[in-house]
């Protein structure tokens, strides 16, 4: 290869490499959701979400009320209470648990979509009014009731000193019987972090 060809090839490599760098000169790195990144703080992060949701799903699917149920228990999700100082989309944990269970429970349970109840009722009324097809197939009280309610709560303890700060978060989840108010299942995870600096969460 001639010297000019080598120079041209090297210039092309440099150009391609530079094209993947943003104008500020900072590379964007793609990470797995369960991997701790270099932009990290003391709060609730994606790796915490993945690990805890997987643990709760494994724990929940093994209880007798689910594993030995006759038919498919119907579950409604209620938003998680966030009592920590960190803002978080409160449906993330339950969404992650629901998807994990749906994938791995092998049809042992069913989730009911109560958060979409307005849209479901609107569609039902359209069918019954004859504005769209399908009303002739609708029977009374077809919206199913829940056998169980899945919910949870995040609680935290914060401390700060001259050497830095510490955050402890307790992740508690419960499966409730709406007929009796009995706690059918309960499990928790806890994570403690400490350091000098904190990330901004939103």
Secondary structure, 3 states (H helix, E strand, C coil): CCHHHHHHHHHHHHHHHHHCCCCCCCCCCCCCCCCCCCCCCCCCCHHHHHHHHHHHHHHHHCCHHHHCCCCCEEEEECCCEEECCCCCCCCHHHHHHHHHHHHHCCCCEEEECHHHHHHHHHHHHHHHHCCCCCHHHCCCCCCCCCCEEEEEEEEEEEEEECCEEEEEEEEEEEEECCCCCCEEEEEEEEEEEEECCCCCCC
